[in-house]
Amino acid sequence: MDKNDNVVLFPLNRIQNKDNTGQTDPKEHAKLVEQQTKEFVEGNVDDIAYTLLDKFVAMGIRTDKLTFTADLALAIDAIRGLVYRDFSKTHPAQQLADKMVSITQKGKQKIARLNYNEVLGVNHKPHRPLSRDIEDEVRDLSDMADIQFTPDFEPDNDK
């Protein structure tokens, strides 16, 4: 167990009498903040992964397939990149998102377009990926969240 496992950093802007606080090593402080950030992100992403896995099991998705594990690993690592970006920390999944996702804005609505061609080097024709009922539901949810995702291809549903 590390000696700093039980250290909670006090907000520096709330210190009333700075003369009584002693000296802080900036390198040690930065290291501690980095460690705590990593633990926070990794723990919460793990929680998200467990919740998502439970949802897939409840849906009857075959979680024992190797392809499921690969797809889930990619999705969870993308989430990890998203959370690390919020903390201004780099993660390789962010480079993937930056390369293949373009964002446009129409008024207040943000539209994210996924372009797999940027990464895969093969052409996928854009298709309407969802049924009209699902599109309506996604549009309603997007109106609430101010974001819309538009994949650039339709997955094979014949397999």
C-alpha positions in Angstrom: 0.0 0.0 0.0 1.4 3.4 -1.0 1.9 6.0 1.7 -0.2 8.5 -0.3 -3.3 6.2 -0.7 -5.2 8.1 1.9 -4.2 11.6 0.9 -7.0 13.9 -0.2 -5.8 17.2 -1.7 -7.3 20.3 -0.1 -8.3 23.0 -2.6 -5.5 25.5 -2.5 -7.7 28.5 -3.1 -9.5 27.8 0.3 -6.5 28.1 2.5 -6.9 31.0 4.9 -3.4 31.1 6.5 -0.8 30.0 3.9 2.1 30.6 6.3 1.1 27.5 8.3 0.8 25.1 5.4 4.4 24.2 5.0 6.2 23.7 1.7 4.8 21.6 -1.1 7.0 19.9 -3.7 5.4 20.8 -7.0 6.7 17.6 -8.7 5.3 15.4 -5.9 2.0 17.3 -6.0 1.7 16.8 -9.8 2.6 13.1 -9.4 -0.1 12.7 -6.8 -2.7 14.5 -8.8 -1.8 12.4 -11.9 -2.2 9.2 -9.8 -5.5 10.2 -8.3 -6.9 11.2 -11.7 -5.9 7.9 -13.2 -7.4 5.9 -10.3 -10.6 8.0 -10.6 -10.9 7.5 -14.4 -10.0 3.9 -14.4 -12.4 3.0 -11.5 -15.3 4.9 -13.1 -14.7 3.4 -16.6 -14.6 0.0 -15.0 -18.0 0.7 -13.4 -19.4 1.8 -16.8 -18.0 -1.4 -18.4 -19.7 -3.6 -15.8 -23.0 -1.8 -16.2 -22.8 -2.1 -20.0 -21.9 -5.8 -19.7 -24.9 -6.4 -17.5 -27.1 -4.6 -20.0 -25.8 -6.8 -22.8 -26.4 -10.0 -20.8 -29.9 -8.8 -20.0 -30.5 -8.2 -23.8 -29.4 -11.8 -24.5 -26.3 -10.8 -26.4 -23.8 -13.6 -26.7 -21.0 -12.3 -24.5 -19.0 -15.5 -24.8 -17.9 -14.8 -28.4 -14.4 -13.5 -29.0 -15.8 -10.9 -31.4 -18.0 -9.6 -28.6 -14.9 -9.2 -26.4 -13.1 -7.3 -29.1 -16.0 -5.0 -29.8 -16.5 -4.3 -26.1 -12.8 -3.6 -25.6 -12.9 -1.0 -28.4 -16.1 0.6 -27.0 -14.7 0.8 -23.4 -11.4 2.2 -24.5 -13.2 4.9 -26.5 -15.1 5.7 -23.3 -11.8 5.8 -21.4 -10.4 8.3 -24.0 -13.5 10.4 -23.6 -13.2 10.6 -19.8 -9.4 11.2 -19.9 -10.0 14.1 -22.4 -12.3 15.8 -19.9 -9.3 15.8 -17.5 -7.0 17.2 -20.2 -5.1 13.9 -20.3 -4.1 12.2 -23.5 -5.2 8.7 -24.6 -4.8 6.9 -27.9 -8.5 6.6 -28.4 -8.7 10.4 -28.6 -6.5 10.4 -31.7 -8.8 7.8 -33.3 -11.9 10.0 -32.5 -10.1 13.1 -33.8 -9.3 11.4 -37.1 -12.6 9.8 -37.9 -15.2 12.0 -36.3 -16.3 15.4 -37.7 -18.6 17.7 -35.9 -20.9 20.2 -37.5 -23.3 22.5 -35.9 -26.7 23.7 -37.1 -28.0 26.2 -34.7 -27.8 24.6 -31.3 -27.8 21.1 -32.7 -24.4 19.3 -32.9 -24.0 16.5 -35.5 -21.2 14.0 -35.2 -20.4 12.1 -38.4 -18.3 9.0 -38.2 -16.0 8.4 -41.2 -14.5 5.0 -41.0 -12.8 5.6 -44.3 -10.2 7.8 -42.6 -9.0 4.8 -40.6 -9.8 1.7 -42.6 -9.0 3.0 -46.0 -12.0 1.4 -47.6 -15.2 3.1 -48.9 -18.4 2.6 -47.0 -21.5 4.1 -48.6 -23.5 6.2 -46.1 -26.8 4.4 -45.3 -29.6 5.1 -43.0 -28.6 2.9 -40.1 -31.8 3.0 -38.1 -35.5 2.3 -38.7 -37.8 5.4 -38.8 -39.1 4.6 -35.3 -35.6 4.4 -33.8 -34.6 7.5 -35.7 -37.5 9.4 -34.2 -36.5 8.2 -30.7 -32.8 9.1 -31.3 -33.9 12.6 -32.6 -36.0 13.1 -29.5 -33.1 12.1 -27.3 -30.7 14.3 -29.4 -33.0 17.3 -28.9 -32.7 16.8 -25.2 -28.9 16.2 -25.3 -28.2 18.6 -28.2 -26.1 16.0 -30.1 -26.8 13.6 -32.9 -24.6 10.7 -34.2 -24.6 9.8 -37.9 -22.6 6.6 -38.8 -21.3 6.5 -42.3 -22.5 2.9 -43.1 -25.1 0.4 -42.2 -23.9 -2.7 -40.4 -24.6 -6.1 -42.0 -27.8 -7.4 -40.4 -27.8 -10.5 -42.5 -25.1 -12.3 -40.4 
